[in-house]
C-alpha cells in the first residue's frame, strides 16, 4: 500500500479550498467524496498519467 498524499482542490460547488487525502495506485480510482465545507458530493477520479504524475480530478456529482 502506498502512503496517502494530501491534494489541494477547489470544491466544484462552493468554490472553497479543500484538501483531499488520496492513495496513489497503479489502477485508476473513481469515488464520491463530500465537500468538508458545504457537504455536497463530488465525483473524484485519481489516476497516474503517462508521465507518471498523480492526477486528481473532481467534478460535481450532478454533471454527466
PyMOL Python script that loads the backbone (N, CA, C, O; Angstrom):
from pymol import cmd

cmd.read_pdbstr("""\
ATOM      1  N   UNK A   1       0.840  -1.182   0.000  1.00  0.00           N
ATOM      2  CA  UNK A   1       0.000   0.000   0.000  1.00  0.00           C
ATOM      3  C   UNK A   1       0.884   1.244   0.000  1.00  0.00           C
ATOM      4  O   UNK A   1       1.813   1.359   0.800  1.00  0.00           O
ATOM      5  N   UNK A   2       0.589   2.162  -0.896  1.00  0.00           N
ATOM      6  CA  UNK A   2       1.326   3.410  -0.971  1.00  0.00           C
ATOM      7  C   UNK A   2       0.790   4.390   0.068  1.00  0.00           C
ATOM      8  O   UNK A   2      -0.380   4.314   0.442  1.00  0.00           O
ATOM      9  N   UNK A   3       1.637   5.313   0.539  1.00  0.00           N
ATOM     10  CA  UNK A   3       1.151   6.289   1.519  1.00  0.00           C
ATOM     11  C   UNK A   3       0.146   7.246   0.877  1.00  0.00           C
ATOM     12  O   UNK A   3       0.225   7.530  -0.319  1.00  0.00           O
ATOM     13  N   UNK A   4      -0.794   7.736   1.678  1.00  0.00           N
ATOM     14  CA  UNK A   4      -1.751   8.713   1.165  1.00  0.00           C
ATOM     15  C   UNK A   4      -1.051  10.050   0.961  1.00  0.00           C
ATOM     16  O   UNK A   4      -0.098  10.383   1.665  1.00  0.00           O
ATOM     17  N   UNK A   5      -1.542  10.808  -0.016  1.00  0.00           N
ATOM     18  CA  UNK A   5      -0.966  12.113  -0.316  1.00  0.00           C
ATOM     19  C   UNK A   5      -2.040  13.180  -0.193  1.00  0.00           C
ATOM     20  O   UNK A   5      -3.147  13.004  -0.702  1.00  0.00           O
ATOM     21  N   UNK A   6      -1.726  14.292   0.481  1.00  0.00           N
ATOM     22  CA  UNK A   6      -2.691  15.391   0.525  1.00  0.00           C
ATOM     23  C   UNK A   6      -2.702  16.120  -0.820  1.00  0.00           C
ATOM     24  O   UNK A   6      -1.650  16.379  -1.403  1.00  0.00           O
ATOM     25  N   UNK A   7      -3.894  16.444  -1.300  1.00  0.00           N
ATOM     26  CA  UNK A   7      -4.055  17.160  -2.564  1.00  0.00           C
ATOM     27  C   UNK A   7      -5.009  18.323  -2.316  1.00  0.00           C
ATOM     28  O   UNK A   7      -6.115  18.126  -1.812  1.00  0.00           O
ATOM     29  N   UNK A   8      -4.588  19.524  -2.666  1.00  0.00           N
ATOM     30  CA  UNK A   8      -5.448  20.699  -2.524  1.00  0.00           C
ATOM     31  C   UNK A   8      -6.353  20.811  -3.742  1.00  0.00           C
ATOM     32  O   UNK A   8      -5.888  20.752  -4.880  1.00  0.00           O
ATOM     33  N   UNK A   9      -7.643  20.972  -3.493  1.00  0.00           N
ATOM     34  CA  UNK A   9      -8.649  21.080  -4.552  1.00  0.00           C
ATOM     35  C   UNK A   9      -9.538  22.279  -4.241  1.00  0.00           C
ATOM     36  O   UNK A   9      -9.474  22.855  -3.155  1.00  0.00           O
ATOM     37  N   UNK A  10     -10.357  22.637  -5.208  1.00  0.00           N
ATOM     38  CA  UNK A  10     -11.399  23.635  -5.004  1.00  0.00           C
ATOM     39  C   UNK A  10     -12.736  22.938  -5.204  1.00  0.00           C
ATOM     40  O   UNK A  10     -12.933  22.252  -6.207  1.00  0.00           O
ATOM     41  N   UNK A  11     -13.641  23.103  -4.275  1.00  0.00           N
ATOM     42  CA  UNK A  11     -14.948  22.463  -4.378  1.00  0.00           C
ATOM     43  C   UNK A  11     -15.660  22.959  -5.632  1.00  0.00           C
ATOM     44  O   UNK A  11     -15.763  24.168  -5.841  1.00  0.00           O
ATOM     45  N   UNK A  12     -16.156  22.040  -6.476  1.00  0.00           N
ATOM     46  CA  UNK A  12     -16.855  22.465  -7.688  1.00  0.00           C
ATOM     47  C   UNK A  12     -18.235  23.078  -7.410  1.00  0.00           C
ATOM     48  O   UNK A  12     -18.861  23.613  -8.325  1.00  0.00           O
ATOM     49  N   UNK A  13     -18.709  23.009  -6.178  1.00  0.00           N
ATOM     50  CA  UNK A  13     -19.987  23.628  -5.814  1.00  0.00           C
ATOM     51  C   UNK A  13     -19.783  24.988  -5.154  1.00  0.00           C
ATOM     52  O   UNK A  13     -20.251  26.004  -5.668  1.00  0.00           O
ATOM     53  N   UNK A  14     -19.084  25.013  -4.016  1.00  0.00           N
ATOM     54  CA  UNK A  14     -18.982  26.249  -3.233  1.00  0.00           C
ATOM     55  C   UNK A  14     -17.721  27.055  -3.530  1.00  0.00           C
ATOM     56  O   UNK A  14     -17.622  28.213  -3.122  1.00  0.00           O
ATOM     57  N   UNK A  15     -16.756  26.463  -4.232  1.00  0.00           N
ATOM     58  CA  UNK A  15     -15.543  27.184  -4.608  1.00  0.00           C
ATOM     59  C   UNK A  15     -14.516  27.327  -3.495  1.00  0.00           C
ATOM     60  O   UNK A  15     -13.499  27.996  -3.672  1.00  0.00           O
ATOM     61  N   UNK A  16     -14.772  26.710  -2.361  1.00  0.00           N
ATOM     62  CA  UNK A  16     -13.841  26.802  -1.234  1.00  0.00           C
ATOM     63  C   UNK A  16     -12.672  25.832  -1.416  1.00  0.00           C
ATOM     64  O   UNK A  16     -12.844  24.754  -1.986  1.00  0.00           O
ATOM     65  N   UNK A  17     -11.482  26.214  -0.933  1.00  0.00           N
ATOM     66  CA  UNK A  17     -10.348  25.286  -0.985  1.00  0.00           C
ATOM     67  C   UNK A  17     -10.551  24.145   0.012  1.00  0.00           C
ATOM     68  O   UNK A  17     -10.972  24.362   1.148  1.00  0.00           O
ATOM     69  N   UNK A  18     -10.245  22.934  -0.434  1.00  0.00           N
ATOM     70  CA  UNK A  18     -10.433  21.731   0.374  1.00  0.00           C
ATOM     71  C   UNK A  18      -9.233  20.826   0.137  1.00  0.00           C
ATOM     72  O   UNK A  18      -8.688  20.797  -0.966  1.00  0.00           O
ATOM     73  N   UNK A  19      -8.821  20.095   1.151  1.00  0.00           N
ATOM     74  CA  UNK A  19      -7.726  19.143   0.999  1.00  0.00           C
ATOM     75  C   UNK A  19      -8.283  17.725   1.014  1.00  0.00           C
ATOM     76  O   UNK A  19      -9.023  17.344   1.921  1.00  0.00           O
ATOM     77  N   UNK A  20      -7.918  16.951  -0.002  1.00  0.00           N
ATOM     78  CA  UNK A  20      -8.282  15.536  -0.072  1.00  0.00           C
ATOM     79  C   UNK A  20      -7.061  14.702   0.256  1.00  0.00           C
ATOM     80  O   UNK A  20      -5.935  15.104  -0.039  1.00  0.00           O
ATOM     81  N   UNK A  21      -7.270  13.554   0.860  1.00  0.00           N
ATOM     82  CA  UNK A  21      -6.203  12.586   1.055  1.00  0.00           C
ATOM     83  C   UNK A  21      -6.441  11.467   0.055  1.00  0.00           C
ATOM     84  O   UNK A  21      -7.441  10.753   0.140  1.00  0.00           O
ATOM     85  N   UNK A  22      -5.525  11.313  -0.891  1.00  0.00           N
ATOM     86  CA  UNK A  22      -5.691  10.294  -1.927  1.00  0.00           C
ATOM     87  C   UNK A  22      -4.596   9.252  -1.802  1.00  0.00           C
ATOM     88  O   UNK A  22      -3.477   9.545  -1.380  1.00  0.00           O
ATOM     89  N   UNK A  23      -4.939   8.039  -2.177  1.00  0.00           N
ATOM     90  CA  UNK A  23      -3.987   6.934  -2.153  1.00  0.00           C
ATOM     91  C   UNK A  23      -3.569   6.637  -3.586  1.00  0.00           C
ATOM     92  O   UNK A  23      -4.365   6.109  -4.363  1.00  0.00           O
ATOM     93  N   UNK A  24      -2.329   6.971  -3.948  1.00  0.00           N
ATOM     94  CA  UNK A  24      -1.864   6.669  -5.301  1.00  0.00           C
ATOM     95  C   UNK A  24      -1.942   5.166  -5.563  1.00  0.00           C
ATOM     96  O   UNK A  24      -1.768   4.352  -4.656  1.00  0.00           O
ATOM     97  N   UNK A  25      -2.205   4.819  -6.812  1.00  0.00           N
ATOM     98  CA  UNK A  25      -2.351   3.420  -7.179  1.00  0.00           C
ATOM     99  C   UNK A  25      -1.978   3.252  -8.642  1.00  0.00           C
ATOM    100  O   UNK A  25      -2.008   4.210  -9.415  1.00  0.00           O
ATOM    101  N   UNK A  26      -1.629   2.034  -9.014  1.00  0.00           N
ATOM    102  CA  UNK A  26      -1.380   1.741 -10.419  1.00  0.00           C
ATOM    103  C   UNK A  26      -2.688   1.692 -11.197  1.00  0.00           C
ATOM    104  O   UNK A  26      -2.693   1.843 -12.419  1.00  0.00           O
ATOM    105  N   UNK A  27      -3.789   1.483 -10.497  1.00  0.00           N
ATOM    106  CA  UNK A  27      -5.098   1.377 -11.130  1.00  0.00           C
ATOM    107  C   UNK A  27      -5.879   2.681 -10.930  1.00  0.00           C
ATOM    108  O   UNK A  27      -5.824   3.272  -9.851  1.00  0.00           O
ATOM    109  N   UNK A  28      -6.600   3.130 -11.954  1.00  0.00           N
ATOM    110  CA  UNK A  28      -7.439   4.326 -11.789  1.00  0.00           C
ATOM    111  C   UNK A  28      -8.498   4.093 -10.714  1.00  0.00           C
ATOM    112  O   UNK A  28      -8.973   2.973 -10.525  1.00  0.00           O
ATOM    113  N   UNK A  29      -8.855   5.155 -10.023  1.00  0.00           N
ATOM    114  CA  UNK A  29      -9.869   5.082  -8.980  1.00  0.00           C
ATOM    115  C   UNK A  29     -10.958   6.106  -9.272  1.00  0.00           C
ATOM    116  O   UNK A  29     -10.673   7.173  -9.816  1.00  0.00           O
ATOM    117  N   UNK A  30     -12.173   5.802  -8.925  1.00  0.00           N
ATOM    118  CA  UNK A  30     -13.289   6.739  -9.024  1.00  0.00           C
ATOM    119  C   UNK A  30     -14.171   6.529  -7.803  1.00  0.00           C
ATOM    120  O   UNK A  30     -14.532   5.399  -7.473  1.00  0.00           O
ATOM    121  N   UNK A  31     -14.513   7.615  -7.142  1.00  0.00           N
ATOM    122  CA  UNK A  31     -15.348   7.514  -5.950  1.00  0.00           C
ATOM    123  C   UNK A  31     -16.030   8.846  -5.681  1.00  0.00           C
ATOM    124  O   UNK A  31     -15.726   9.849  -6.327  1.00  0.00           O
ATOM    125  N   UNK A  32     -16.943   8.851  -4.736  1.00  0.00           N
ATOM    126  CA  UNK A  32     -17.658  10.058  -4.332  1.00  0.00           C
ATOM    127  C   UNK A  32     -17.058  10.554  -3.025  1.00  0.00           C
ATOM    128  O   UNK A  32     -16.843   9.779  -2.093  1.00  0.00           O
ATOM    129  N   UNK A  33     -16.794  11.845  -2.968  1.00  0.00           N
ATOM    130  CA  UNK A  33     -16.236  12.496  -1.777  1.00  0.00           C
ATOM    131  C   UNK A  33     -17.130  13.689  -1.464  1.00  0.00           C
ATOM    132  O   UNK A  33     -17.480  14.447  -2.369  1.00  0.00           O
ATOM    133  N   UNK A  34     -17.505  13.868  -0.205  1.00  0.00           N
ATOM    134  CA  UNK A  34     -18.306  15.028   0.179  1.00  0.00           C
ATOM    135  C   UNK A  34     -17.390  16.186   0.546  1.00  0.00           C
ATOM    136  O   UNK A  34     -16.367  15.995   1.204  1.00  0.00           O
ATOM    137  N   UNK A  35     -17.764  17.396   0.113  1.00  0.00           N
ATOM    138  CA  UNK A  35     -17.015  18.600   0.469  1.00  0.00           C
ATOM    139  C   UNK A  35     -17.069  18.783   1.983  1.00  0.00           C
ATOM    140  O   UNK A  35     -18.131  18.640   2.589  1.00  0.00           O
ATOM    141  N   UNK A  36     -15.940  19.096   2.587  1.00  0.00           N
ATOM    142  CA  UNK A  36     -15.894  19.303   4.036  1.00  0.00           C
ATOM    143  C   UNK A  36     -16.465  20.660   4.437  1.00  0.00           C
ATOM    144  O   UNK A  36     -16.675  20.914   5.623  1.00  0.00           O
ATOM    145  N   UNK A  37     -16.720  21.536   3.460  1.00  0.00           N
ATOM    146  CA  UNK A  37     -17.289  22.854   3.751  1.00  0.00           C
ATOM    147  C   UNK A  37     -18.805  22.853   3.539  1.00  0.00           C
ATOM    148  O   UNK A  37     -19.558  23.175   4.458  1.00  0.00           O
ATOM    149  N   UNK A  38     -19.256  22.491   2.327  1.00  0.00           N
ATOM    150  CA  UNK A  38     -20.689  22.574   2.009  1.00  0.00           C
ATOM    151  C   UNK A  38     -21.395  21.215   2.016  1.00  0.00           C
ATOM    152  O   UNK A  38     -22.617  21.157   1.873  1.00  0.00           O
ATOM    153  N   UNK A  39     -20.651  20.137   2.179  1.00  0.00           N
ATOM    154  CA  UNK A  39     -21.184  18.765   2.277  1.00  0.00           C
ATOM    155  C   UNK A  39     -21.817  18.238   0.993  1.00  0.00           C
ATOM    156  O   UNK A  39     -22.512  17.223   1.032  1.00  0.00           O
ATOM    157  N   UNK A  40     -21.598  18.896  -0.138  1.00  0.00           N
ATOM    158  CA  UNK A  40     -22.147  18.409  -1.409  1.00  0.00           C
ATOM    159  C   UNK A  40     -21.219  17.332  -1.966  1.00  0.00           C
ATOM    160  O   UNK A  40     -20.008  17.403  -1.756  1.00  0.00           O
ATOM    161  N   UNK A  41     -21.758  16.333  -2.674  1.00  0.00           N
ATOM    162  CA  UNK A  41     -20.938  15.223  -3.184  1.00  0.00           C
ATOM    163  C   UNK A  41     -20.230  15.555  -4.494  1.00  0.00           C
ATOM    164  O   UNK A  41     -20.811  16.175  -5.385  1.00  0.00           O
ATOM    165  N   UNK A  42     -18.975  15.139  -4.601  1.00  0.00           N
ATOM    166  CA  UNK A  42     -18.185  15.281  -5.829  1.00  0.00           C
ATOM    167  C   UNK A  42     -17.904  13.904  -6.393  1.00  0.00           C
ATOM    168  O   UNK A  42     -17.873  12.919  -5.656  1.00  0.00           O
ATOM    169  N   UNK A  43     -17.702  13.833  -7.687  1.00  0.00           N
ATOM    170  CA  UNK A  43     -17.140  12.650  -8.331  1.00  0.00           C
ATOM    171  C   UNK A  43     -15.630  12.896  -8.397  1.00  0.00           C
ATOM    172  O   UNK A  43     -15.192  13.894  -8.968  1.00  0.00           O
ATOM    173  N   UNK A  44     -14.851  12.013  -7.829  1.00  0.00           N
ATOM    174  CA  UNK A  44     -13.391  12.158  -7.811  1.00  0.00           C
ATOM    175  C   UNK A  44     -12.774  11.044  -8.644  1.00  0.00           C
ATOM    176  O   UNK A  44     -13.147   9.878  -8.509  1.00  0.00           O
ATOM    177  N   UNK A  45     -11.835  11.405  -9.498  1.00  0.00           N
ATOM    178  CA  UNK A  45     -11.058  10.426 -10.274  1.00  0.00           C
ATOM    179  C   UNK A  45      -9.593  10.622  -9.920  1.00  0.00           C
ATOM    180  O   UNK A  45      -9.098  11.749  -9.892  1.00  0.00           O
ATOM    181  N   UNK A  46      -8.905   9.525  -9.650  1.00  0.00           N
ATOM    182  CA  UNK A  46      -7.481   9.548  -9.328  1.00  0.00           C
ATOM    183  C   UNK A  46      -6.792   8.566 -10.258  1.00  0.00           C
ATOM    184  O   UNK A  46      -7.192   7.405 -10.351  1.00  0.00           O
ATOM    185  N   UNK A  47      -5.761   9.028 -10.943  1.00  0.00           N
ATOM    186  CA  UNK A  47      -5.011   8.147 -11.831  1.00  0.00           C
ATOM    187  C   UNK A  47      -3.606   8.694 -12.029  1.00  0.00           C
ATOM    188  O   UNK A  47      -3.311   9.829 -11.655  1.00  0.00           O
ATOM    189  N   UNK A  48      -2.751   7.885 -12.615  1.00  0.00           N
ATOM    190  CA  UNK A  48      -1.388   8.293 -12.942  1.00  0.00           C
ATOM    191  C   UNK A  48      -1.322   8.512 -14.444  1.00  0.00           C
ATOM    192  O   UNK A  48      -1.714   7.638 -15.217  1.00  0.00           O
ATOM    193  N   UNK A  49      -0.825   9.689 -14.870  1.00  0.00           N
ATOM    194  CA  UNK A  49      -0.757   9.973 -16.301  1.00  0.00           C
ATOM    195  C   UNK A  49       0.444   9.268 -16.936  1.00  0.00           C
ATOM    196  O   UNK A  49       1.199   8.583 -16.247  1.00  0.00           O
ATOM    197  N   UNK A  50       0.618   9.435 -18.231  1.00  0.00           N
ATOM    198  CA  UNK A  50       1.681   8.731 -18.953  1.00  0.00           C
ATOM    199  C   UNK A  50       3.075   9.161 -18.523  1.00  0.00           C
ATOM    200  O   UNK A  50       4.044   8.438 -18.755  1.00  0.00           O
ATOM    201  N   UNK A  51       3.189  10.335 -17.896  1.00  0.00           N
ATOM    202  CA  UNK A  51       4.486  10.803 -17.394  1.00  0.00           C
ATOM    203  C   UNK A  51       4.738  10.343 -15.961  1.00  0.00           C
ATOM    204  O   UNK A  51       5.771  10.667 -15.375  1.00  0.00           O
ATOM    205  N   UNK A  52       3.784   9.577 -15.389  1.00  0.00           N
ATOM    206  CA  UNK A  52       3.954   9.072 -14.036  1.00  0.00           C
ATOM    207  C   UNK A  52       3.495  10.022 -12.944  1.00  0.00           C
ATOM    208  O   UNK A  52       3.749   9.776 -11.765  1.00  0.00           O
ATOM    209  N   UNK A  53       2.816  11.113 -13.319  1.00  0.00           N
ATOM    210  CA  UNK A  53       2.330  12.084 -12.332  1.00  0.00           C
ATOM    211  C   UNK A  53       0.940  11.697 -11.835  1.00  0.00           C
ATOM    212  O   UNK A  53       0.109  11.203 -12.597  1.00  0.00           O
ATOM    213  N   UNK A  54       0.705  11.927 -10.561  1.00  0.00           N
ATOM    214  CA  UNK A  54      -0.603  11.685  -9.969  1.00  0.00           C
ATOM    215  C   UNK A  54      -1.565  12.772 -10.438  1.00  0.00           C
ATOM    216  O   UNK A  54      -1.252  13.959 -10.341  1.00  0.00           O
ATOM    217  N   UNK A  55      -2.726  12.378 -10.944  1.00  0.00           N
ATOM    218  CA  UNK A  55      -3.750  13.317 -11.402  1.00  0.00           C
ATOM    219  C   UNK A  55      -5.011  13.084 -10.574  1.00  0.00           C
ATOM    220  O   UNK A  55      -5.477  11.953 -10.437  1.00  0.00           O
ATOM    221  N   UNK A  56      -5.553  14.165 -10.027  1.00  0.00           N
ATOM    222  CA  UNK A  56      -6.795  14.090  -9.265  1.00  0.00           C
ATOM    223  C   UNK A  56      -7.770  15.080  -9.897  1.00  0.00           C
ATOM    224  O   UNK A  56      -7.479  16.271 -10.003  1.00  0.00           O
ATOM    225  N   UNK A  57      -8.920  14.577 -10.311  1.00  0.00           N
ATOM    226  CA  UNK A  57      -9.954  15.414 -10.914  1.00  0.00           C
ATOM    227  C   UNK A  57     -11.207  15.331 -10.057  1.00  0.00           C
ATOM    228  O   UNK A  57     -11.570  14.258  -9.575  1.00  0.00           O
ATOM    229  N   UNK A  58     -11.861  16.464  -9.871  1.00  0.00           N
ATOM    230  CA  UNK A  58     -13.117  16.489  -9.123  1.00  0.00           C
ATOM    231  C   UNK A  58     -14.146  17.252  -9.940  1.00  0.00           C
ATOM    232  O   UNK A  58     -13.849  18.297 -10.518  1.00  0.00           O
ATOM    233  N   UNK A  59     -15.361  16.716  -9.981  1.00  0.00           N
ATOM    234  CA  UNK A  59     -16.447  17.409 -10.666  1.00  0.00           C
ATOM    235  C   UNK A  59     -17.721  17.223  -9.867  1.00  0.00           C
ATOM    236  O   UNK A  59     -17.820  16.355  -9.000  1.00  0.00           O
ATOM    237  N   UNK A  60     -18.677  18.052 -10.179  1.00  0.00           N
ATOM    238  CA  UNK A  60     -19.958  17.978  -9.486  1.00  0.00           C
ATOM    239  C   UNK A  60     -20.595  16.621  -9.705  1.00  0.00           C
ATOM    240  O   UNK A  60     -20.467  16.031 -10.777  1.00  0.00           O
ATOM    241  N   UNK A  61     -21.271  16.136  -8.700  1.00  0.00           N
ATOM    242  CA  UNK A  61     -21.936  14.839  -8.796  1.00  0.00           C
ATOM    243  C   UNK A  61     -23.110  14.878  -9.770  1.00  0.00           C
ATOM    244  O   UNK A  61     -23.517  13.837 -10.285  1.00  0.00           O
ATOM    245  N   UNK A  62     -23.662  16.072 -10.032  1.00  0.00           N
ATOM    246  CA  UNK A  62     -24.806  16.174 -10.938  1.00  0.00           C
ATOM    247  C   UNK A  62     -24.401  16.427 -12.390  1.00  0.00           C
ATOM    248  O   UNK A  62     -25.270  16.602 -13.244  1.00  0.00           O
ATOM    249  N   UNK A  63     -23.083  16.452 -12.692  1.00  0.00           N
ATOM    250  CA  UNK A  63     -22.613  16.581 -14.071  1.00  0.00           C
ATOM    251  C   UNK A  63     -22.609  15.212 -14.727  1.00  0.00           C
ATOM    252  O   UNK A  63     -22.426  14.198 -14.054  1.00  0.00           O
ATOM    253  N   UNK A  64     -22.810  15.179 -16.026  1.00  0.00           N
ATOM    254  CA  UNK A  64     -22.771  13.898 -16.734  1.00  0.00           C
ATOM    255  C   UNK A  64     -21.521  13.788 -17.554  1.00  0.00           C
ATOM    256  O   UNK A  64     -21.309  12.777 -18.224  1.00  0.00           O
TER     257      UNK A  64
END
""", "prot")
cmd.dss("prot")
cmd.show_as("cartoon", "prot")
cmd.util.cbc("prot")
cmd.orient("prot")
